[in-house]
Amino acid sequence: MATLNETSSGKVVKGRTRRTAPRVYLTAMVDLMFLLTTFFMLTTSLSNLNAADIAKPDPCENCNMEYPASRTMTVLLGKDHQVVGYLGTAEEAKMKITPLKSIQKAIGDNEARVAKANHNDVSKYMLVIIKPTATAKFQDFVDLIDEMKIAGIKSYTIDDGNILPEEISFLKTNKL
């Protein structure tokens, strides 16, 4: 690889002999370094970005989509990493405050309820409506979308414009 070459001069000086500094040729080492760099650049793959697909519908006037209340879970994002979740309609639901870290358990429990109520029919899966409030942090929203992917929720939607009066009053009474 590298060679060490010493050049000797033909002159002999009386007394001390004069030594020249050795010269190291690194051409072969540099060539090998470039070959290895090129090899690793071509054979490794760079990490891909894991982006979540989020699509919000276009706003329209007098549009009212009805979701089946028996299999719809609504999640309200509040402040201080807290979420409010309930299954069914807001008028008759038992709203529960849950830390965002343990939302996975609430999703799993509600998914089991929906499956049991629909006799484990795979075509009747749970729908989730995510409603971020004005006090919610963006990081909480991203974490909740990640939890939807982890839980394998097939259908979820983001509705930040239609927070119901019952939901608003629950959030205000619990200071979320």
LUMKOLMI-663096 format. One record per residue: x, y, z of N, C-alpha, C in turn; residue in one letter. Coordinates in steps of 0.1 Angstrom, whole numbers, always signed. Example, Ala and Ser with C-alpha at 12.3 -4.5 7.8 and 13.67 -1.06 7.14 Angstrom:
BEGIN
   n_x   n_y   n_z  ca_x  ca_y  ca_z   c_x   c_y   c_z type
  +132   -57   +78  +123   -45   +78  +132   -33   +78    a
  +128   -22   +71  +137   -11   +71  +129    +0   +79    s
end
This chain:
BEGIN
   n_x   n_y   n_z  ca_x  ca_y  ca_z   c_x   c_y   c_z type
    +8   -12    +0    +0    +0    +0    +9   +13    +0    m
   +14   +16   +11   +22   +28   +12   +37   +23   +12    a
   +45   +31    +5   +59   +27    +5   +67   +38   +12    t
   +78   +34   +17   +87   +43   +24  +100   +44   +16    l
  +102   +54    +9  +114   +56    +1  +124   +65    +7    n
  +136   +61    +7  +147   +70   +12  +156   +73    +0    e
  +159   +85    -2  +169   +88   -12  +182   +91    -6    t
  +192   +85   -12  +205   +87    -6  +213   +96   -16    s
  +220  +105   -10  +228  +114   -18  +242  +108   -19    s
  +249  +110   -29  +262  +104   -31  +273  +111   -24    g
  +270  +122   -18  +281  +130   -11  +283  +124    +3    k
  +295  +123    +7  +298  +119   +20  +305  +131   +27    v
  +299  +135   +38  +304  +147   +45  +312  +141   +57    v
  +323  +147   +59  +331  +143   +71  +324  +147   +84    k
  +324  +138   +93  +318  +141  +105  +304  +134  +105    g
  +294  +142  +108  +280  +136  +108  +275  +134   +94    r
  +269  +123   +93  +262  +120   +80  +249  +127   +80    t
  +246  +132   +68  +234  +140   +67  +223  +130   +62    r
  +212  +130   +69  +201  +121   +66  +190  +129   +60    r
  +184  +124   +50  +172  +131   +45  +159  +126   +51    t
  +149  +134   +51  +137  +129   +57  +130  +119   +48    a
  +125  +108   +53  +118   +98   +45  +106  +104   +38    p
  +103   +99   +26   +91  +104   +19   +81   +92   +18    r
   +69   +94   +22   +59   +84   +21   +49   +87   +10    v
   +48   +78    +1   +38   +79   -11   +25   +73    -7    y
   +15   +81    -6    +2   +76    -2    -8   +75   -13    l
    -3   +75   -25   -12   +74   -37   -21   +62   -37    t
   -16   +51   -33   -23   +38   -33   -34   +39   -22    a
   -30   +45   -10   -40   +46    +1   -51   +55    -3    m
   -48   +66   -10   -59   +75   -14   -68   +69   -24    v
   -63   +61   -33   -71   +54   -43   -80   +44   -36    d
   -75   +37   -26   -83   +27   -19   -94   +34   -11    l
   -91   +46    -5  -101   +53    +2  -112   +58    -7    m
  -109   +62   -19  -120   +66   -28  -128   +54   -33    f
  -121   +43   -35  -129   +31   -39  -138   +27   -28    l
  -134   +26   -16  -142   +23    -4  -154   +32    -2    l
  -151   +45    -3  -161   +55    -2  -172   +54   -13    t
  -167   +52   -25  -177   +50   -36  -185   +37   -34    t
  -179   +26   -29  -186   +14   -27  -197   +16   -16    f
  -193   +22    -5  -203   +24    +5  -214   +33    +2    f
  -211   +43    -6  -221   +53   -11  -231   +46   -20    m
  -227   +37   -28  -235   +30   -38  -243   +18   -32    l
  -238   +12   -21  -245    +0   -16  -254    +3    -4    t
  -252   +15    +3  -261   +18   +14  -272   +26    +9    t
  -283   +26   +17  -295   +34   +14  -296   +44   +25    s
  -300   +56   +20  -302   +67   +30  -316   +64   +36    l
  -318   +69   +48  -330   +67   +55  -341   +75   +48    s
  -353   +69   +46  -364   +75   +40  -372   +83   +50    n
  -378   +94   +46  -387  +101   +55  -400   +93   +57    l
  -405   +92   +69  -417   +86   +71  -428   +96   +73    n
  -435   +99   +63  -445  +110   +63  -459  +103   +64    a
  -467  +109   +72  -481  +104   +73  -489  +111   +63    a
  -498  +103   +56  -507  +109   +46  -519  +115   +53    d
  -520  +128   +52  -532  +135   +58  -539  +143   +48    i
  -551  +141   +46  -559  +148   +37  -571  +153   +43    a
  -573  +166   +43  -585  +173   +48  -595  +175   +37    k
  -607  +173   +38  -617  +176   +27  -618  +191   +25    p
  -622  +195   +13  -624  +209   +10  -637  +213   +18    d
  -636  +225   +23  -648  +230   +30  -660  +233   +20    p
  -671  +229   +25  -683  +232   +17  -694  +236   +26    c
  -703  +244   +20  -715  +249   +28  -726  +239   +27    e
  -733  +238   +38  -744  +229   +40  -740  +214   +38    n
  -728  +211   +41  -724  +197   +40  -724  +191   +54    c
  -731  +180   +55  -732  +174   +68  -730  +159   +67    n
  -718  +154   +70  -715  +140   +69  -719  +133   +82    m
  -727  +123   +81  -732  +116   +93  -723  +104   +94    e
  -717  +102  +106  -709   +91  +109  -717   +82  +118    y
  -716   +69  +117  -723   +59  +125  -718   +61  +140    p
  -727   +65  +149  -723   +68  +162  -718   +56  +170    a
  -723   +45  +166  -719   +32  +174  -705   +28  +172    s
  -698   +33  +161  -684   +30  +158  -675   +42  +156    r
  -679   +53  +161  -671   +65  +159  -666   +70  +172    t
  -652   +72  +172  -646   +77  +184  -641   +91  +181    m
  -643  +100  +190  -639  +114  +188  -628  +117  +198    t
  -617  +123  +194  -606  +126  +202  -603  +141  +201    v
  -604  +148  +213  -602  +163  +214  -588  +165  +220    l
  -580  +172  +213  -567  +175  +218  -567  +188  +227    l
  -563  +187  +239  -563  +198  +249  -549  +203  +252    g
  -548  +210  +262  -535  +215  +266  -528  +206  +276    k
  -515  +208  +278  -507  +200  +287  -507  +185  +284    d
  -507  +182  +271  -506  +168  +266  -518  +159  +271    h
  -529  +165  +272  -542  +158  +276  -551  +157  +264    q
  -558  +146  +263  -568  +144  +253  -581  +140  +260    v
  -592  +143  +253  -605  +139  +257  -611  +130  +246    v
  -615  +118  +250  -620  +108  +241  -633  +103  +245    g
  -641  +100  +235  -654   +94  +238  -659   +86  +225    y
  -667   +77  +228  -673   +69  +217  -688   +72  +216    l
  -692   +75  +204  -706   +78  +201  -708   +93  +199    g
  -720   +98  +203  -723  +112  +201  -719  +120  +213    t
  -717  +133  +211  -713  +141  +223  -724  +143  +233    a
  -737  +142  +229  -748  +145  +238  -749  +134  +248    e
  -747  +121  +244  -749  +110  +253  -736  +103  +257    e
  -725  +108  +254  -712  +101  +256  -706  +104  +270    a
  -698   +94  +275  -690   +96  +287  -677  +101  +283    k
  -674  +114  +284  -661  +119  +279  -651  +116  +290    m
  -639  +111  +286  -628  +108  +295  -616  +116  +292    k
  -609  +121  +302  -597  +128  +300  -586  +117  +302    i
  -577  +117  +292  -566  +108  +292  -553  +115  +288    t
  -542  +111  +294  -529  +117  +290  -526  +111  +276    p
  -520  +119  +268  -517  +115  +254  -508  +102  +254    l
  -500  +100  +264  -491   +88  +264  -499   +76  +265    k
  -511   +76  +271  -519   +64  +273  -531   +64  +264    s
  -531   +71  +253  -542   +71  +244  -543   +58  +236    i
  -532   +51  +235  -532   +38  +228  -542   +28  +235    q
  -542   +28  +248  -551   +19  +256  -565   +23  +253    k
  -568   +36  +253  -582   +40  +251  -587   +36  +237    a
  -578   +38  +227  -581   +34  +213  -584   +19  +213    i
  -575   +11  +219  -577    -3  +219  -590    -8  +226    g
  -593    -1  +237  -606    -5  +244  -618    -1  +235    d
  -618   +10  +229  -629   +14  +221  -630    +6  +208    n
  -619    +2  +203  -619    -7  +191  -625   -21  +195    e
  -622   -26  +207  -627   -38  +211  -643   -37  +213    a
  -647   -26  +219  -662   -24  +220  -669   -23  +207    r
  -663   -16  +197  -669   -16  +184  -669   -29  +177    v
  -658   -37  +178  -658   -51  +173  -669   -60  +179    a
  -670   -58  +192  -680   -67  +199  -694   -63  +196    k
  -697   -50  +194  -710   -45  +191  -714   -49  +177    a
  -704   -50  +168  -707   -53  +154  -704   -68  +151    n
  -703   -77  +161  -700   -91  +160  -688   -94  +151    h
  -677   -86  +154  -664   -88  +147  -665   -87  +132    n
  -674   -79  +127  -675   -77  +113  -663   -68  +108    d
  -655   -73  +100  -643   -65   +96  -646   -53   +87    v
  -658   -53   +81  -662   -41   +73  -667   -30   +82    s
  -670   -33   +94  -675   -22  +103  -664   -19  +114    k
  -653   -12  +109  -642    -9  +117  -645    +5  +124    y
  -637    +8  +134  -638   +20  +141  -634   +32  +133    m
  -641   +43  +134  -638   +56  +127  -633   +65  +138    l
  -623   +73  +136  -618   +83  +146  -619   +97  +140    v
  -624  +106  +148  -625  +120  +144  -615  +127  +154    i
  -605  +134  +148  -595  +141  +156  -599  +156  +156    i
  -600  +162  +167  -604  +176  +168  -593  +183  +176    k
  -584  +190  +170  -574  +198  +177  -580  +211  +182    p
  -578  +215  +194  -584  +227  +199  -573  +238  +198    t
  -577  +250  +202  -568  +262  +201  -556  +260  +211    a
  -559  +253  +222  -548  +251  +232  -539  +240  +230    t
  -542  +232  +220  -533  +220  +217  -520  +224  +210    a
  -510  +216  +213  -497  +218  +207  -496  +209  +194    k
  -488  +214  +185  -487  +207  +172  -480  +193  +174    f
  -471  +193  +183  -464  +180  +186  -474  +169  +191    q
  -484  +174  +199  -494  +164  +203  -502  +159  +192    d
  -505  +168  +182  -512  +164  +170  -504  +153  +162    f
  -491  +156  +160  -483  +147  +153  -482  +133  +161    v
  -481  +134  +174  -480  +122  +182  -493  +113  +181    d
  -504  +120  +180  -517  +114  +179  -519  +107  +165    l
  -514  +114  +155  -514  +108  +141  -505   +95  +141    i
  -494   +96  +148  -485   +84  +149  -492   +73  +156    d
  -500   +76  +166  -507   +66  +174  -518   +59  +165    e
  -524   +67  +156  -534   +62  +147  -527   +51  +138    m
  -515   +55  +133  -508   +45  +124  -504   +33  +132    k
  -499   +35  +144  -495   +23  +152  -507   +14  +156    i
  -518   +20  +159  -530   +12  +163  -536    +6  +151    a
  -533   +10  +139  -538    +4  +127  -553    +9  +124    g
  -556   +21  +128  -569   +27  +125  -570   +29  +110    i
  -580   +23  +104  -581   +24   +89  -587   +37   +85    k
  -595   +44   +93  -601   +56   +88  -602   +66  +100    s
  -595   +77   +98  -596   +88  +107  -596  +101   +99    y
  -602  +111  +105  -603  +124   +99  -600  +135  +109    t
  -596  +146  +104  -593  +158  +112  -604  +168  +110    i
  -610  +172  +121  -620  +182  +120  -618  +193  +131    d
  -611  +203  +126  -607  +214  +136  -617  +226  +136    d
  -627  +225  +127  -636  +236  +126  -650  +233  +132    g
  -653  +221  +136  -666  +218  +141  -666  +212  +155    n
  -661  +220  +164  -661  +215  +178  -675  +218  +184    i
  -682  +208  +189  -695  +210  +193  -696  +217  +207    l
  -708  +223  +210  -709  +231  +222  -707  +222  +235    p
  -712  +209  +234  -710  +200  +245  -695  +198  +248    e
  -687  +197  +237  -673  +195  +238  -666  +207  +244    e
  -670  +219  +239  -664  +231  +244  -667  +233  +259    i
  -679  +230  +263  -683  +232  +278  -675  +221  +286    s
  -673  +209  +281  -665  +199  +289  -651  +204  +290    f
  -645  +209  +279  -631  +214  +279  -630  +226  +289    l
  -640  +235  +289  -639  +246  +298  -640  +242  +312    k
  -649  +233  +315  -651  +229  +329  -638  +222  +335    t
  -631  +215  +326  -619  +208  +330  -606  +215  +327    n
  -608  +228  +323  -597  +237  +320  -586  +231  +310    k
  -592  +226  +300  -583  +220  +289  -584  +230  +277    l
end
